[in-house]
Amino acid sequence: GESVGLHLPTLSVQEGDNSIINCAYSNSASDYFIWYKQESGKGPQFIIDIRSNMDKRQGQRVTVLLNKTVKHLSLQIAATQPGDSAVYFCAEGLVQNFVFGPGTRLSVLP
Amino acid sequence: EAGVAQSPRYKIIEKRQSVAFWCNPISGHATLYWYQQILGQGPKLLIQFQNNGVVDDSQLPKDRFSAERLKGVDSTLKIQPAKLEDSAVYLCASSLGVIVIPNTGELFFGEGSRLTVL
């Protein structure tokens, strides 16, 4: 399928290393945040979410950190694998809908 | 559980022609969204439905775009007439409820419909 995000910022990591993808969100009133993974030719896939009353949440191999003071969200992927190669979007939710960030392409090097 | 279904997956048309996309959300999901994703960008909300009512269509170019969800289940998005800048992937997403209610706001996306306008 056609690639998504040909001109996006790219993060390249060695297989097995940890990855950290950052996102600056825009609205201090946003109260729900989601990280999505989008592979080429597919729709975004849910990874992990966090509400504004938390500053950290862990899933399987992934951790999301929320810093409301500086409106910053990060996604940490432990022991990055080739299958993690994709474009990652953060989305901030306010009241009824979501606003998506521009995305970061993660490339996993063998 | 079946995911969000969209069709067609790909469509190529000439400018000033019309096109329609169809979406069937996950069964029981009250909220349905249409997003436009231009290459290299994040998805941008076009319209949000809650059951068969429009919640937000503030970013929908209403002179050429229209959408409906008549029975509160599946939805169609139409573009007429299409412009070159409408070339994008049109993503449909659904959620059980809304963001403010915990555990109901998560969006589930379909595979998208890629539109190329020549």
Interface residues (C-beta under 8 A of the other chain):
Chain A: E2 V4 G5 L6 H7 L8 D31 Y32 I34 Y36 G41 K42 G43 P44 Q45 F46 D49 R51 F89 A91 G93 L94 V95 Q96 N97 F98 V99 F100 G101 P102 G103
Chain B: V4 Y33 Y35 Q37 L39 G40 Q41 G42 P43 K44 L45 Q48 V55 D56 V89 L91 A93 V98 I99 V100 P102 G105 E106 L107 F108 F109 G110 E111 G112 R114
